[in-house]
């Protein structure tokens, strides 16, 4: 379902015309902060999903993040056995908002955003699940460290948030 955002919002990933410079200069205090805060994601990541399912994808996933060929956002792709998803993370400076549109090969798609910054952020939005034909509220909580991050994805069922994905990713 929404395991496109391993990345998070894998998203979570964005901006800067000089990715190499921004990436090498990133300190723990600047992770997730400002228009270069997600440059940290550029590269290849190995992700371990502790909740594998048709909805959240396989137990092992690979995330690849690169600078977009056009614009200043980051492009991400997450793959695993029987799973393929992609999306962008971009930063709108006037509103200081991070945005993350994403889609899966099965036709599911999502959009999340956040104005939060720092090592722990919550991205909220909606997802259309092609397998059920339903749209639902979703949120991803990303916790960053210099060489790894965690992503916990939840969807709203009635008034209750249910966890559908929990991954730890390390840079390969």
C-alpha positions in Angstrom: 0.0 0.0 0.0 2.0 2.9 1.1 5.4 1.6 1.2 6.4 3.9 -1.3 7.4 6.2 1.4 10.1 4.1 2.8 12.0 6.9 1.7 10.5 8.6 2.9 8.7 10.9 2.2 11.2 8.8 1.9 10.2 11.6 1.7 11.4 12.7 2.5 14.3 13.9 0.4 14.9 17.2 -1.5 16.5 20.4 -2.9 19.8 21.9 -3.7 21.7 22.4 -6.9 24.9 21.2 -5.4 24.1 17.8 -3.9 27.6 16.6 -3.3 28.6 19.7 -1.4 25.4 19.8 0.7 25.6 16.1 1.4 29.2 16.1 2.6 28.7 19.2 4.7 25.6 17.9 6.5 26.0 17.6 10.2 23.7 15.9 12.7 22.2 19.2 13.7 21.1 20.0 10.1 19.4 16.7 9.2 15.9 17.5 8.0 16.4 21.3 8.4 15.9 23.9 5.6 15.9 23.4 1.8 19.0 21.1 1.9 17.8 19.1 5.0 17.0 16.0 3.0 20.0 15.9 0.8 21.2 13.4 3.4 19.1 10.8 1.6 21.1 11.0 -1.7 22.5 7.5 -2.3 21.5 3.9 -1.8 19.8 2.6 1.3 19.0 -0.9 2.5 15.7 -1.1 4.4 14.4 -3.7 6.7 10.6 -3.7 7.1 9.5 -5.4 10.3 5.8 -5.5 9.0 6.0 -7.1 5.6 2.7 -7.4 3.8 0.9 -6.8 0.5 0.1 -3.3 1.9 3.6 -2.4 3.1 5.9 -4.3 0.8 8.5 -7.0 1.4 10.8 -7.4 4.4 13.8 -6.2 2.5 13.8 -3.1 0.3 16.3 -1.0 -1.5 15.9 2.8 -1.7 17.8 4.8 -4.3 17.7 8.6 -4.1 19.2 11.1 -6.6 18.8 14.7 -7.5 16.0 15.2 -10.0 17.1 15.7 -13.6 14.9 18.8 -13.8 14.3 21.1 -10.8 15.8 20.9 -7.4 13.8 18.1 -5.8 15.0 14.6 -5.1 13.8 11.5 -7.0 13.5 8.3 -5.1 12.8 4.7 -6.0 12.1 1.8 -3.7 12.2 -1.8 -4.9 11.9 -5.2 -3.4 10.5 -8.6 -4.4 7.2 -7.9 -6.2 7.4 -4.2 -5.2 8.2 -1.0 -7.0 7.5 2.6 -6.1 8.8 6.0 -6.9 8.3 9.7 -6.1 9.7 13.1 -5.4 10.5 15.2 -2.3 10.5 18.9 -2.9 10.7 22.0 -0.8 8.5 25.1 -1.3 10.5 27.9 0.2 7.7 30.6 0.4 5.6 28.3 2.7 8.6 26.3 4.1 6.7 23.1 3.2 8.2 19.8 2.2 6.0 17.8 -0.3 6.1 14.2 -1.3 4.0 12.9 -4.1 4.6 9.1 -4.7 3.2 6.2 -6.6 3.4 2.4 -6.7 3.5 0.1 -9.7 0.1 -1.3 -8.8 -1.6 2.1 -9.3 -1.7 3.2 -5.6 -0.5 6.8 -5.0 -0.1 9.2 -2.1 0.7 12.8 -1.3 2.2 13.9 2.1 3.7 17.1 3.3 5.2 18.7 6.4 6.4 22.0 7.7 8.3 20.4 10.5 12.1 20.3 10.6 14.8 18.4 12.4 15.7 14.9 13.2 12.1 13.8 13.8 9.3 14.9 11.5 5.7 13.8 10.9 4.4 13.9 7.3 0.6 13.8 6.8 -1.6 13.4 3.7 -3.7 10.9 1.8 -3.3 7.7 -0.1 -5.4 6.0 -2.7 -5.1 2.2 -2.4 -5.6 0.7 -5.8 -6.2 -2.8 -4.3 -9.3 -1.6 -2.4 -10.3 1.5 -4.4 -10.3 3.5 -1.2 -8.6 6.8 -0.2 -7.4 7.1 3.4 -5.5 9.5 5.7 -1.9 8.6 6.2 1.1 9.8 8.1 4.8 8.9 8.2 7.1 9.6 11.2 10.8 9.8 10.2 13.5 9.7 12.8 17.0 10.6 11.3 20.5 9.8 12.5 23.7 10.4 10.5 23.9 6.9 8.9 20.4 5.5 9.3 16.7 6.5 9.7 13.4 4.9 10.7 10.1 5.4 9.0 6.8 4.4 10.7 3.8 4.6 8.4 0.2 4.7 9.8 -3.2 5.0 8.2 -6.4 6.2 9.9 -9.1 3.6 10.4 -12.1 5.3 12.0 -10.6 7.5 14.8 -7.6 5.2 15.3 -4.2 5.4 13.7 -2.9 1.9 12.7 0.7 1.1 11.9 1.2 -0.5 8.5 4.9 -0.2 8.0 7.9 0.1 10.2 11.4 0.2 8.6 14.9 0.9 9.6 17.2 2.0 6.7 21.0 2.2 6.6 23.1 3.7 3.9 24.7 1.1 1.6 
